[in-house]
Amino acid sequence: MSLVSQIISTADNELRYPTIGELQAIEEYLKTGEQRIKTISILRDKEKEIIQKASKTLFQIHPEYIAPGGNAQGARKRSLCLRDYGWYLRLVTYGVLAGDKDAIEKIGIIGVREMYNSLGVPIVGMIDAIQCLKQATVETIPEEEAKVITSYFDFIIRGMS
């Protein structure tokens, strides 16, 4: 839920108008809209480059994942891993767009440990993967945009831990 939706919902539940502080929070959110859209656009446009860097780093850290019997052995399994990278990168853009981490939690964190455990995917590897994705993103996009996204990656990492 976006900041604006949260404020409206809270005020309505409490049968009141938004407070001055809430209105100021909305004003600040709207002021940063252009920057958030720019950041999302850069992430979208650089997705393949980011994923390529992140996967290369992850498979250097964990070569056993692409070795025979590994979770990313072969083209099919590796493409599924890379698909997940794209999904997590999109989750970060949803958080940036909403201006909070609620969407990330609802869409991508709740139940993630159980899902990966049921698939036999080591959660440590997924945490390393998200850290590699974060680092590749920070290295690929301008510093101003990188500052915006790091807390969203950290939220995903904490949610998996």
N, C-alpha and C positions, 0 to 999 in steps of 0.2 A: 504494500500500500504506500502511495507517495505521501510525502510530508503534508501536502494540502489535504489529501483524503483523510489522513490521520487526525489532523486538527479539526476538520469538519465533523468527523465521526465522534471525537471526544466531546466537542462542544455540544453536539446534538444529544448525545447520551446524558450529558449533564444539564440539558435544557437551558443553555446559555449561549451568548455570543462569544466568538473567539476573543481571547484576551489581547491586550496590547503586545505582550511578549509573543504570543502565537502569530499575530499579524506581522510582527517584525521578522519572525522566522520565515514566514511565507515570502515577505519582501526580499529577504536575503536569498532564499531559494530561487526566486524569479530572477534576481540579479545575476545568478551564476548559471542560468539556463544556457546561454550561448556557449560558455566554456564547457559545460557538460556535453552538449551536442557535438562540439568540436572534438572532445576526448573520445566519445563513442564513435564518431566517424573515422578517427585515426585508428582506433582498435579494429574496426570493421575492415578498413582498407589494408591493414598490416597483418591481418589474421594469419595468413599462410606463412609469412616470414616469422612471426612470433612462434607459431606452432612448430615450425621446422627447427628453430633454435632450441626451443624447450625440449623437444623430443631427442635431439642430438645430445643435449646435456644429460637428460635422464638416462639414456641408454649407455652413456659413458660411466655414469654413477652405478647403474645396475645393468651390466651387460648380460646378466643371467636372464633378464626379461626377454631378450631377443634370441637367446641361445635355444637349442633344441629342448623342448619341454617347458619353455618360459611362457609367461602370460601374453607376451607380445611376439611370439615366434610366428614367422610367416607373414605374408602380405595381408591376409584377412584379419588376423588378430591385431597386427600393428595398425591397420586402418581404423579398427574399433577404438584403439587407444587414442589415436589422433582425433577421432570424432569426439571423444570425451573432452579432449583439450579445447576444441572449438566450443563445446557446450559450456565449459567453465568460463571461457573467455566471454561468451555471450552473457552468462550470469553476472559477471562483473559489469558489463554495460547496462544491464537492467538495474543494478544497484546505483550506478552513476546517474542514470536517467531519473530514477525515483528519488534520489538524494538520501537514501537510507538502505539498510541491509535486510529489511523485511522480506523483499522479493527473493533475495538470495537464500534466506533461511527457508522460506516456504517451498521454493522450487527445487533448491539444490542441496540443502543440508539435512533436512529431516529425513531420516531413514537411509542416508547414504552409506553409513558404516555397515548396516545390515545388508544392503544391496551388494556392496563389494565383497563382503564376507561370504554371502551366498554364492557369488560367482567365483570364489576362490582367488580374488584379487587382493594382494597384500595391502592393507590400509597404509602401512609405512610407505609403500611405493606410490600410493596415490598422494600422500602428503608431500613426498619428494617431487612428484609430478607437478603439483600445484605450485610448489616453491620454484621449480624450474620455469614454469609458465610465468610466474610473477617476475622472476629475474629477466627472462627473455623479453617480457613486455617493457620493463623499466629500461632495458638496454636499447629497445627499438623505437620507442616513442619519445617525443620531446620531454624535457625535465618537468615542465609545468603540468603536463598531462599525467606524467608518472606519479607526481605527488598526489593526484586525485585518486588514483586507482589502488595504491598499495594497501590501504585499510580494507578494501573489499576482498583482496586476495588473502590478507591475514585473517579475515573473518571466516573464509572458507577453510583455511588451514586449521584454525581453532575448532571449527565445527567437525572436522574429520578426526581431530586428536582425541 
